[in-house]
Amino acid sequence: MRLASQVCLAAVLLTGTAVMAQAIQPYQGPPRTGYDDTYQRHFGFYIRPDLGFGYLTSTGSGVTISGFSELAGIAIGGAIRENSILAVHIIGAAAQNPSMSSGGLSATANDTTVTLWGIGPQYTHYFMPSDLYLSTTLALTRLHSSNGNNSGDSDWGVGTRIAVGKEWWVSDHWGLGMAGHISFSSNQDPVAGGGSNRWTSWTFGATFSATYN
């Protein structure tokens, strides 16, 4: 074991790659014939799709809609400097058959789906060598609801998502990770007669991701 560790350390030094010891053993791929100065570094092109689950709640005009939600998103961009990523982020949360409450009464909205989605710039900073990261997204958002053959959309609004996560390298440029996040959105919902109603939405959740960098 001592000899194997010395050989591995020598290979790392010769290629100029700084791979720090972690709780999960870092990926060790086959010997590389060329020098890759982006090996297991947050530098260059970046893409991170994620899927997860959480809780969505939206309140407007004395009515609260809430329920278990499915979460999905994708960020595409690149490093502005090592460990600092700027990307375009698409986010979404969908609650099926949520509960509706008003005036102390509540019921399940069957055959109903409420979706909150948005798009905007995301900034991510990685704290190395732990590979922990903090992401902040500022997005244009929209609330969509459908019930049977009926559907409706709110006006475009402003929202944000903040996430804290951790990744583990599984190849030269791919990492798997998980994160917890919180999202907020504020949207006007047009109402007949020229009035309007503001909906305030929150999403809390956990996601699993695959990152190429």
C-alpha positions, 0 to 999 in steps of 0.5 A: 500500500505504501509503494502504491501511494508513492507511485500515485503521488509521483504521477500526480506531481509529474502531471502538475495536477493538485488532487487533494485527499477527500473522504471519497477517493478521487477518481484515478483514470487510465494513464494519460499520454498528454498534459491536460492543465484543466484536469479536475479543475473548475476552468473552461466550459461548464454545464450542470443539469440537476434533478430533485425534489422539494416543497412549493408554496405560493400565496396570493389574494388570501389563497395559499397553494402548496405541495410536494414538488419536482425540481429541475434545472440546467446551467450552461456557461464557463469560468470567468476565472478558475473556480468562478463560474458565470452561466445561464440558468433555467430553473423549474419546480412543479407541484401536482395536485397541491393543497389549497387553503383559504380562510381556515379551509383547505382542500386538494386541487385534483388534476391540477399542476402548478409550475414555477420556472425562470431563466437568468444569470447564475454565479457559482464559486467553488471553495477548493480543495473541498469542492463545496460551492455557493450558487446565486441565480437572479431570474425572470420568473413565471407562474403557470397553473393548469387544471383539466383543459384550463390553464393560466400564466402570471405576468413575468416577475423577478426571482432568485435561487440560492444553493449550497452544494458539494461535488465529487470528481468521478472522471477527468472533467465530470463531477457528481454532486448534491445541493440544497437550495431556496428559491423566491419569486414575485409575480403579478397575476392579471385579474378580470376587470383590470385589477391585479393580484401579486403571488409570492412563491417559495421553493425549498429543495434538494437536487442531485447534479452532474457537472462537466467542467 
